Amino acid sequence: MANLKEDELLNLVSQMEVEAINQQSTRNAENEEIERRYNGDPYGNEVEGRSSVVSQDVKDIVESDMPGLVRTILGSGPVMQFKANNPNNEKEVTEAAEKTAYVDWIVRSQPKSFRVNYGFLKEVDKLKMGVLKYFFEETKTTEEKEFKNIDEIDLIEIIDDLQTKPFFSEYEAINTEANEDGTFNIRFKVKTKKQEIKVIGVPGNNFLISPGATDEDDAKLVGDQSTKTRGQLLAEGYKKSIITSLPTMSLNNCSTRSFSCNLDGDIDPADFGEWAAQYVEISDLYVMVDYDQDGISERRHIVKSGNVILENEPFDHVPYAVASAILNPHEAIGEGRAEQVIKVAEVKTALTRQMLDNGYMANNPKLSINDNVNIDDALSDAIGGVVRFAGEGSPMNNIGAIAVPFIGDKSLLLIQHMDQIKASSVGTQMASQGLNADQLTKETATRFEGVRDAAAAKLELVTRIIAEVGFRKLYTGIAWLAAQYQDTEREFTVLGKALTANPERWRYDHQVDSEIGLGAGDNDEAVANLTGIWQIQSQLKLEGSPLVDDKKRFNTMNKMIRALEFKDTAQFFNDPSEPAQLLKSENEQLNALVLQLQEQQELMTQQLQQSNQLADAAKVDQQTALLKEKNSNQLNMLKLSENARQFNTKTAQAGKHHTEDVAVDLTKIEVDSGQDVSPLV
């Protein structure tokens, strides 16, 4: 079947837009009331001469929530993580890590990212909802770059620099001049095709969503209204003739007079500046419509101004992330935290005004006077003034104060009661409010801890809702946009580390896990819990248990570093899955080992030298000992020889004496016997 005609499409879209605008009007009225209470604007029931103080409870709850929200969500690590469905698929794991790093860099690391995200968090907490819009933008620019007094080496470096810049497209040398010193001047025309995914905040008063929608993805119409100048539309590529036909808005005293253009779309040069500055209203819409009339509605992106459709293309996605602090079942728009204390603020305003008025009246009571009192003196508000009266008797008989009972203490009790109601509603801590001192002393430590924990739990739930509803849609949506439309590789830097992403090669649908959980805002408790896990892991590691490895231990330390609100874990620990970090550590260990070996070698050399010296001394001692021993042996030999000689001499002498004695004895016998005795042989 044929597609819908433009006027038929315009009628359908305009009808859905009107329904969304009607709902927007009701929501805007509620948001405007919240803004007035946040700003402390008068209620309109003030009476001249009486207190007009306004309670700041609405602002207090929002501003007290913001530090926790910012610290938890915009802290050290990604809000969401893409995880591989198959952890054993290395390609899928690598793509998930690349996708997480790139999307988180887009969400949180752009020049205006903090301001955009902060505004989103504040609107979620304060108003009915906060809205972020993300879109893919491709622009082409041409610029001229001139370089002077360069040589051929400089030229090579310049061309290399041009080719390595992000979004480089092509360059052309358009002018070259030679210099007398051999250098030259050159001018390049550089054409750049820039592809970017941008994230902006959408004011709640400009956001459109069909009534009855449970979320932005199932709404028949989602979009936003904005104003642009004709010059902006011209820069975006729309034809002048179409731009001129768009209705003009009266904004910032801009002229609303009409202009005309010829068939070529040219505007009279005298009128062009005023024409380009005129504002027109633009509706950027994503609608479900059966455009091809096949009985099935499909999502289309339609840009219109008044009754003119500027764009009409299929677009199977709703590029908005919407979140409310308090979710309502089956409703896309919930409530904000500030909305919960508006009634309390109104009652406290009335009580505070009455208490102050009572204090003024108690300190400045009305006077009861008679005709004897000078009326001018009685009406004077001068402190310590004189009141004159005529007649005799005591002054008290002529003038007296009409006593006004002071009710400030009772008013404080009522204000305290309203604070308790607020605490039970939004979890505001009792200790942060101006309560009666006597009442505060009655709060036990257990009671205080209970109130504090209740306050933290409510804010942690809001944080979890923002992450699961708002940032989950933002991360998955940006990943979808990048994969669908970005056809160039992008280099980016995270914590000083150069990374590369090529969404055109992304092939997997990953699961998305929130890094924000209940209790995420309590850093001290998180660090304590992680320390306990680390101790268990360390014990298992010592035991050689297969339940833990270095990567899991690193994950624990990574969580702990983030809980301590440091961004870069690599400043403190090496990631076992990063070869570069491990290589650096291994190099350091090898260097340390080399130094240790060198020290050992030097020590061994010294010991060897000492040993050699000792060996030389020992050798001398040994030679001396040998010489001494030799001399001693020779001496002993001489002694033995002398002893033998002396023994032989003594023996010979003894033998000689014995022979002589025997001869004497024989002679005597012969003499005595007269016989010749032969000697015995």
For each residue, the residues with C-beta under 8 A, 3 or more apart:
1: 292 293 294
2: 293
3: 291 292 293
4: 8 9 12 289 290 291 293
5: 8 9
6: 9 10 309
7: 10 11
8: 4 5 11 12
9: 4 5 6 12 13 289 291 302 309 312
10: 6 7 13 14 304 307 309
11: 7 8 14 15
12: 4 8 9 15 16 287 289
13: 9 10 16 17 221 285 287 289 302 304 309
14: 10 11 17 18 307
15: 11 12 18 19
16: 12 13 19 20 210 220 221 287
17: 13 14 20 21 208 221 223 283 285
18: 14 15 21 22
19: 15 16 22 23 210 211 221
20: 16 17 23 24 208 209 210 211 221 223
21: 17 18 24 25 208
22: 18 19 25 26 211
23: 19 20 26 27 209 210 211
24: 20 21 27 28 205 207 208
25: 21 22 28 29
26: 22 23 29 30
27: 23 24 30 31 128 204 333
28: 24 25 31 32 204 205
29: 25 26 32 33
30: 26 27 33 34 128 339
31: 27 28 34 35 127 128 204 205
32: 28 29 35 36
33: 29 30 36 37 342
34: 30 31 37 38 58 126 127 128 336 338 339 342
35: 31 32 38 39 126 127
36: 32 33 39 41
37: 33 34 40 41 58 338 342 345
38: 34 35 58 59 62 126 338
39: 35 36 59
40: 37 54 56 59
41: 36 37 54
42: 46 52 54
43: 46 54 346 349
44:
45:
46: 42 43 50 52
47: 50
48:
49:
50: 46 47 353 357
51: 352 353 354 356 357 360
52: 42 46 353
53: 349 352 353 356
54: 40 41 42 43 345 349
55: 58 344 345 346 348 349 352
56: 40 59 60 345
57: 60 61 341 344 345 348 422
58: 34 37 38 55 61 62 338 341 342 345
59: 38 39 40 56 62 63
60: 56 57 63 64 428
61: 57 58 64 65 337 338 340 341 422 426 428
62: 38 58 59 65 66 122 125 126 337 338
63: 59 60 66
64: 60 61 67 428 432
65: 61 62 68 69 125 337 459 462
66: 62 63 69 70 118 121 122 125
67: 64 70 71
68: 65 71 72 459 463 521
69: 65 66 72 73 121 125 459 462 463 466
70: 66 67 73 74 75 118 121
71: 67 68 74 75 521 523 565
72: 68 69 75 460 463 516 520 521
73: 69 70 79 117 121 463 466 467 471 516
74: 70 71 108 114 117 118 121
75: 70 71 72 562 565
76: 561 562 565 566 567
77: 515 562 567
78: 81 100 104 108 515
79: 73 104 107 108 467 471 475 514 515 516
80: 100 103 104 467 471 472 475 476 512 513 514 515
81: 78 96 100 512 513 514 515
82: 96 97 99 100 103 475 479 510 511 512
83: 96 510 511 512 513
84: 87 89 92 93 95 96 508 510
85: 92 508 509 510 511
86: 89 92
87: 84 93
88:
89: 84 86 92 93
90: 93 94
91: 94 95 508
92: 84 85 86 89 95 96 508 510
93: 84 87 89 90 96 97
94: 90 91 97 98
95: 84 91 92 98 99 505 506 507 508 510
96: 81 82 83 84 92 93 99 100 508 510
97: 82 93 94 100 101
98: 94 95 101 102 499 501
99: 82 95 96 102 103 479 501 503 506 510
100: 78 80 81 82 96 97 103 104
101: 97 98 104 105 492 494 499 501
102: 98 99 105 106 482 490 492 499 501 503
103: 80 82 99 100 106 107 475 478 479 482
104: 78 79 80 100 101 107 108 109 475 494
105: 101 102 108 109 492 494 499
106: 102 103 109 110 197 199 478
107: 79 103 104 113 117 199 471 474 475 478
108: 74 78 79 104 105 113 114 117
109: 104 105 106 113 492 494
110: 106 113 199
111:
112: 115 116
113: 107 108 109 110 116 117 199
114: 74 108 117 118
115: 112 118 119
116: 112 113 119 120 132 199 200 201
117: 73 74 107 108 113 114 120 121
118: 66 70 74 114 115 121 122
119: 115 116 122 123 130 201
120: 116 117 123 124 130 131 132 201 323 470
121: 66 69 70 73 74 117 118 124 125 130 466
122: 62 66 118 119 125 126 130
123: 119 120 126 127 129 130 131 201 204 336
124: 120 121 127 129 130 323 324 325 336 462 466 470
125: 62 65 66 69 121 122 325 336 337 338 462
126: 34 35 38 62 122 123 336 337 338
127: 31 34 35 123 124 130 204 336 338
128: 27 30 31 34 204 324 333 334 335 336 339
129: 123 124 204 207 322 323 324 333 334 336
130: 119 120 121 122 123 124 127 201 204 322 323 324 470
131: 120 123 201 202 203 204 207 224 320 321 322
132: 116 120 199 200 201 202 320 321 470 474
133: 199 200 201 202 224 319 320 321
134: 197 198 199 200 319 320 321 474 477 478 481
135: 197 198 319 481
136: 195 196 197 481 482 484 485 486
137: 195 196 197 198
138: 193 194 195 196 485
139: 193 194 196
140: 169 191 192 193 194
141: 191 192 194
142: 189 190 191 192
143: 189 190 192
144: 174 187 188 189 190
145: 162 187 188 190
146: 185 186 187 188
147: 150 154 155 158 185 186 187 188
148: 185
149: 179 181 183 184 185
150: 147 154 155 158 183 184 185 186
151: 154 155 182 183 184
152: 155 156
153: 156 157
154: 147 150 151 157 158
155: 147 150 151 152 158 159 186
156: 152 153 159 160
157: 153 154 160 161
158: 147 150 154 155 161 162
159: 155 156 162 163 171
160: 156 157 163 164
161: 157 158 164 165
162: 145 158 159 165 168 171 188 190
163: 159 160 168
164: 160 161 168
165: 161 162 168
166: 490 491
167: 192 193 194 195 488
168: 162 163 164 165 190 192
169: 140 190 191 192 193
170: 190 191
171: 159 162 188 189 190 191
172: 188 189 191
173: 176 186 187 188
174: 144 187 188 189
175: 185 186 187
176: 173 184 185 186 187
177: 184 185 186
178: 184
179: 149 182 183 184 185
180:
181: 149
182: 151 179
183: 149 150 151 179
184: 149 150 151 176 177 178 179
185: 146 147 148 149 150 175 176 177 179
186: 146 147 150 155 173 175 176 177
187: 144 145 146 147 173 174 175 176
188: 144 145 146 147 162 171 172 173 174
189: 142 143 144 171 172 174
190: 142 143 144 145 162 168 169 170 171
191: 140 141 142 169 170 171 172
192: 140 141 142 143 167 168 169
193: 138 139 140 167 169 488
194: 138 139 140 141 167
195: 136 137 138 167 485 486 487 488 490
196: 136 137 138 139
197: 106 134 135 136 137 478 481 482 486
198: 134 135 137
199: 106 107 110 113 116 132 133 134 474 478
200: 116 132 133 134
201: 116 119 120 123 130 131 132 133
202: 131 132 133 206 207 224 320
203: 131 206 207
204: 27 28 31 123 127 128 129 130 131 207
205: 24 28 31
206: 202 203 224 225 226
207: 24 129 131 202 203 204 223 224 320 322
208: 17 20 21 24 221 222 223 224 225 283 285
209: 20 23 213 216 219 221 222 322 332 333
210: 16 19 20 23 213 219 220 221 222
211: 19 20 22 23
212:
213: 209 210 216 218 219 220 222 332
214: 218 330 331 332
215: 218 219 322 332
216: 209 213 219 222 318 320 321 322 332 473
217: 318
218: 213 214 215
219: 209 210 213 215 216 222 288 318 332
220: 16 210 213 287 288
221: 13 16 17 19 20 208 209 210 285 286 287 288
222: 208 209 210 213 216 219 285 286 318 320
223: 17 20 207 208 283 284 285 286 287
224: 131 133 202 206 207 208 283 284 320
225: 206 208 281 282 283 284
226: 206 281 282 284
227: 249 251 279 280 281 282
228: 232 233 279 280 282
229: 232 233 276 277 278 279 280
230: 233 234 243 244 246 275 276 277 278 280
231: 234 235 276 277
232: 228 229 235 236
233: 228 229 230 236 238 243 246 280 282 310
234: 230 231 238 240 243 276
235: 231 232
236: 232 233
237:
238: 233 234 242 243 310
239: 242 243 265
240: 234 243 244 261 265 266 267
241: 244 245 261 263 265
242: 238 239 245 246 308 310
243: 230 233 234 238 239 240 246 280
244: 230 240 241 259 260 261 265 267 275
245: 241 242 308
246: 230 233 242 243 280 305 306 308
247: 280 281 305 306
248: 254 256 258 278 279 280
249: 227 254 256 279 280 281
250: 254 256
251: 227 254 279
252: 279
253:
254: 248 249 250 251 277 278 279
255: 274 277 278
256: 248 249 250 278
257:
258: 248
259: 244 267 268 271 274 275
260: 244
261: 240 241 244 264 265 266 267
262: 265 266
263: 241
264: 261
265: 239 240 241 244 261 262
266: 240 261 262
267: 240 244 259 261 271 272 275
268: 259 271 272
269: 272
270:
271: 259 267 268 274 275
272: 267 268 269 275 276
273: 276 277
274: 255 259 271 277 278
275: 230 244 259 267 271 272 278
276: 229 230 231 234 272 273
277: 229 230 231 254 255 273 274
278: 229 230 248 254 255 256 274 275
279: 227 228 229 248 249 251 252 254
280: 227 228 229 230 233 243 246 247 248 249 305 306
281: 225 226 227 247 249 305 306
282: 225 226 227 228 233 303 304 305 310
283: 17 208 223 224 225 303 304 305
284: 223 224 225 226 303
285: 13 17 208 221 222 223 301 302 303 304
286: 221 222 223 299 300 301 302 315 317 318 319 320
287: 12 13 16 220 221 223 299 300 302
288: 219 220 221 297 298 299 300
289: 4 9 12 13 297 298 300
290: 4 293 294 295 296 297 298
291: 3 4 9 298 300 312 314
292: 1 3 298
293: 1 2 3 4 290
294: 1 290
295: 290
296: 290
297: 288 289 290
298: 288 289 290 291 292 314 316
299: 286 287 288 314 315 316 317 318
300: 286 287 288 289 291 312 313 314 315
301: 285 286 311 312 313 314 315
302: 9 13 285 286 287 309 311 312
303: 282 283 284 285 309 310 311 312
304: 10 13 282 283 285 307 308 309 310
305: 246 247 280 281 282 283 308 310
306: 246 247 280 281
307: 10 14 304
308: 242 245 246 304 305
309: 6 9 10 13 302 303 304 312
310: 233 238 242 282 303 304 305
311: 301 302 303
312: 9 291 300 301 302 303 309
313: 300 301
314: 291 298 299 300 301
315: 286 299 300 301
316: 298 299
317: 286 299 477 480 481
318: 216 217 219 222 286 299
319: 133 134 135 286 477 481
320: 131 132 133 134 202 207 216 222 224 286 473
321: 131 132 133 134 216 470 471 473 474 477
322: 129 130 131 207 209 215 216 332 333 469 470 473
323: 120 124 129 130 465 466 469 470 471
324: 124 128 129 130 327 328 333 334 335 336 465 469
325: 124 125 334 335 336 337 462 465 466
326: 334 335 336 337 340 462 465
327: 324 331 334 465 469
328: 324 331 333 334 335
329:
330: 214
331: 214 327 328 334
332: 209 213 214 215 216 219 322
333: 27 128 129 209 322 324 328
334: 128 129 324 325 326 327 328 331
335: 128 324 325 326 328 339 340
336: 34 123 124 125 126 127 128 129 324 325 326 339 340
337: 61 62 65 125 126 325 326 340 341 426 462
338: 34 37 38 58 61 62 125 126 127 341 342
339: 30 34 128 335 336 342
340: 61 326 335 336 337 422 425 426
341: 57 58 61 337 338 344 345 422 425 426
342: 33 34 37 58 338 339 345 346
343: 346 347
344: 55 57 341 347 348 418 419 421 422 425
345: 37 54 55 56 57 58 341 342 348 349
346: 43 55 342 343 349 350
347: 343 344 350 351 418
348: 55 57 344 345 351 352 415 418 419
349: 43 53 54 55 345 346 352 353
350: 346 347 353 354
351: 347 348 354 355 411 414 415 418
352: 51 53 55 348 349 355 356 411 415
353: 50 51 52 53 349 350 356 357
354: 51 350 351 357 358 407 411
355: 351 352 358 359 407 408 411 412 415
356: 51 53 352 353 359 360
357: 50 51 353 354 360 361
358: 354 355 361 362 404 406 407 408 411
359: 355 356 362 363 406 408
360: 51 356 357 363 364
361: 357 358 364 365 366 404
362: 358 359 365 404 405 406
363: 359 360
364: 360 361 381
365: 361 362 401 402 403 404
366: 361 401 402
367: 378 399 400 401 402
368: 399 400 401 402
369: 373 375 378 398 399
370: 373 398 399
371:
372: 389 390 391 398
373: 369 370 377 378 387 388 389 398 399
374: 377 378 387 388 389
375: 369 378 379
376: 379 380
377: 373 374 380 385 386 387 388
378: 367 369 373 374 375 387 399
379: 375 376
380: 376 377 385
381: 364
382: 385
383:
384:
385: 377 380 382
386: 377
387: 373 374 377 378 395 399
388: 373 374 377
389: 372 373 374 395 398 399
390: 372
391: 372 398
392:
393: 397 398
394: 397 398
395: 387 389 398 399
396: 399 400
397: 393 394
398: 369 370 372 373 389 391 393 394 395
399: 367 368 369 370 373 378 387 389 395 396
400: 367 368 396
401: 365 366 367 368
402: 365 366 367 368
403: 365
404: 358 361 362 365
405: 362
406: 358 359 362 409
407: 354 355 358 410 411
408: 355 358 359 411 412
409: 406 412 413
410: 407 413 414
411: 351 352 354 355 358 407 408 414 415
412: 355 408 409 415 416 436
413: 409 410 416 417 436
414: 351 410 411 417 418
415: 348 351 352 355 411 412 418 419
416: 412 413 419 420 435 436 439
417: 413 414 420 421
418: 344 347 348 351 414 415 421 422
419: 344 348 415 416 422 423 428 430 433 435
420: 416 417 423 424 430
421: 344 417 418 424 425
422: 57 61 340 341 344 418 419 425 426 428
423: 419 420 426 427 428 429 430 451 454 455
424: 420 421
425: 340 341 344 421 422
426: 61 337 340 341 422 423 455 458
427: 423 454 455 456 457 458 459
428: 60 61 64 419 422 423 432 433 455
429: 423 432 433 451 452 455
430: 419 420 423 433 435 440 443 448 451
431: 440 443 448 451 452
432: 64 428 429
433: 419 428 429 430
434:
435: 416 419 430 439 440
436: 412 413 416 439 440
437: 440 441
438: 441 442
439: 416 435 436 442 443
440: 430 431 435 436 437 443
441: 437 438
442: 438 439
443: 430 431 439 440 447 448 451
444: 447 448
445: 448 449
446: 449 450
447: 443 444 450 451
448: 430 431 443 444 445 451 452
449: 445 446 452 453
450: 446 447 453 454
451: 423 429 430 431 443 447 448 454 455
452: 429 431 448 449 455 456
453: 449 450 456 457
454: 423 427 450 451 457 458
455: 423 426 427 428 429 451 452 458 459
456: 427 452 453 459 460 521 522
457: 427 453 454 460 461 518
458: 426 427 454 455 461 462
459: 65 68 69 427 455 456 462 463 521
460: 72 456 457 463 464 518 519 520 521 522
461: 457 458 464 465 518
462: 65 69 124 125 325 326 337 458 459 465 466
463: 68 69 72 73 459 460 466 467 516 520 521
464: 460 461 467 468 514 516 517 518 520
465: 323 324 325 326 327 461 462 468 469 470
466: 69 73 121 124 323 325 462 463 469 470 471 516
467: 73 79 80 463 464 470 471 472 514 515 516
468: 464 465 471 472 514 516
469: 322 323 324 327 465 466 472 473
470: 120 124 130 132 321 322 323 465 466 467 473 474
471: 73 79 80 107 321 323 466 467 468 474 475 514 516
472: 80 467 468 469 475 476 512 514
473: 216 320 321 322 469 470 476 477
474: 107 132 134 199 321 470 471 477 478
475: 79 80 82 103 104 107 471 472 478 479 512
476: 80 472 473 479 480 512
477: 134 317 319 321 473 474 480 481
478: 103 106 107 134 197 199 474 475 481 482
479: 82 99 103 475 476 482 483 503 506
480: 317 476 477 483 484
481: 134 135 136 197 317 319 477 478 484 485 486
482: 102 103 136 197 478 479 485 486 501 503 506
483: 479 480 486 503 504 506
484: 136 480 481
485: 136 138 195 481 482
486: 136 195 197 481 482 483 490 503 504
487: 195 504
488: 167 193 195 502 504
489: 500 501 502
490: 102 166 195 486 500 501 502 503
491: 166 498 499 500
492: 101 102 105 109 498 499 500 501
493: 496 497 498 499
494: 101 104 105 109 497 499
495: 567 568 570
496: 493 568
497: 493 494 570
498: 491 492 493
499: 98 101 102 105 491 492 493 494
500: 489 490 491 492
501: 98 99 101 102 482 489 490 492
502: 488 489 490 505 506
503: 99 102 479 482 483 486 490 506
504: 483 486 487 488
505: 95 502
506: 95 99 479 482 483 502 503
507: 95
508: 84 85 91 92 95 96
509: 85
510: 82 83 84 85 92 95 96 99
511: 82 83 85
512: 80 81 82 83 472 475 476
513: 80 81 83
514: 79 80 81 464 467 468 471 472 517
515: 77 78 79 80 81 467
516: 72 73 79 463 464 466 467 468 471 520
517: 464 514 520
518: 457 460 461 464
519: 460 522 525 526
520: 72 460 463 464 516 517 526
521: 68 71 72 456 459 460 463
522: 456 460 519 525 526
523: 71 526 527 563 564 565
524: 527 528
525: 519 522 528 529
526: 519 520 522 523 529 530 559 560 563
527: 523 524 530 531 560 563 564
528: 524 525 531 532
529: 525 526 532 533
530: 526 527 533 534 556 559 560 563
531: 527 528 534 535 560
532: 528 529 535 536
533: 529 530 536 537 556
534: 530 531 537 538 553 556 557 560
535: 531 532 538 539
536: 532 533 539 540
537: 533 534 540 541 548 552 553 556
538: 534 535 541 542 553
539: 535 536 542 543
540: 536 537 543 545 547 548
541: 537 538 544 545 548 553
542: 538 539
543: 539 540
544: 541
545: 540 541 548
546:
547: 540
548: 537 540 541 545 552 553
549: 552 553 576
550: 553 554 576
551: 554 555 576 577
552: 537 548 549 555 556
553: 534 537 538 541 548 549 550 556 557
554: 550 551 557 558 573 574 575 576 577
555: 551 552 558 559
556: 530 533 534 537 552 553 559 560
557: 534 553 554 560 561 569 572 573
558: 554 555 561 562 569 573 575
559: 526 530 555 556 562 563
560: 526 527 530 531 534 556 557 563 564
561: 76 557 558 564 566 569 572 573
562: 75 76 77 558 559 565 566 567 569
563: 523 526 527 530 559 560
564: 523 527 560 561
565: 71 75 76 523 562
566: 76 561 562 569 571 572
567: 76 77 495 562
568: 495 496 571
569: 557 558 561 562 566 572 573 575
570: 495 497 573 574 575 581
571: 566 568
572: 557 561 566 569
573: 554 557 558 561 569 570
574: 554 570 578 581 582 584 585
575: 554 558 569 570 578 581 582
576: 549 550 551 554 582
577: 551 554
578: 574 575 581 582
579: 582 583
580: 583 584
581: 570 574 575 578 584 585
582: 574 575 576 578 579 585 586
583: 579 580 586 587
584: 574 580 581 587 588
585: 574 581 582 588 589
586: 582 583 589 590
587: 583 584 590 591
588: 584 585 591 592
589: 585 586 592 593
590: 586 587 593 594
591: 587 588 594 595
592: 588 589 595 596
593: 589 590 596 597
594: 590 591 597 598
595: 591 592 598 599
596: 592 593 599 600
597: 593 594 600 601
598: 594 595 601 602
599: 595 596 602 603
600: 596 597 603 604
601: 597 598 604 605
602: 598 599 605 606
603: 599 600 606 607
604: 600 601 607 608
605: 601 602 608 609
606: 602 603 609 610
607: 603 604 610 611
608: 604 605 611 612
609: 605 606 612 613
610: 606 607 613 614
611: 607 608 614 615
612: 608 609 615 616
613: 609 610 616 617
614: 610 611 617 618
615: 611 612 618 619
616: 612 613 619 620
617: 613 614 620 621
618: 614 615 621 622
619: 615 616 622 623
620: 616 617 623 624
621: 617 618 624 625
622: 618 619 625 626
623: 619 620 626 627
624: 620 621 627 628
625: 621 622 628 629
626: 622 623 629 630
627: 623 624 630 631
628: 624 625 631 632
629: 625 626 632 633
630: 626 627 633 634
631: 627 628 634 635
632: 628 629 635 636
633: 629 630 636 637
634: 630 631 637 638
635: 631 632 638 639
636: 632 633 639 640
637: 633 634 640 641
638: 634 635 641 642
639: 635 636 642 643
640: 636 637 643 644
641: 637 638 644 645
642: 638 639 645 646
643: 639 640 646 647
644: 640 641 647 648
645: 641 642 648 649
646: 642 643 649 650
647: 643 644 650 651
648: 644 645 651 652
649: 645 646 652 653
650: 646 647 653 654
651: 647 648 654 655
652: 648 649 655 656
653: 649 650 656 657
654: 650 651 657 658
655: 651 652 658 659
656: 652 653 659 660
657: 653 654 660 661
658: 654 655 661 662
659: 655 656 662 663
660: 656 657 663 664
661: 657 658 664 665
662: 658 659 665 666 679
663: 659 660 666 667 679
664: 660 661 667 668
665: 661 662 668 669
666: 662 663 669 670 677 679
667: 663 664 670 671
668: 664 665 671 672
669: 665 666 672 673 677
670: 666 667 673 674 675 676 677
671: 667 668 674
672: 668 669
673: 669 670 677
674: 670 671
675: 670
676: 670
677: 666 669 670 673
678:
679: 662 663 666
680:
681:
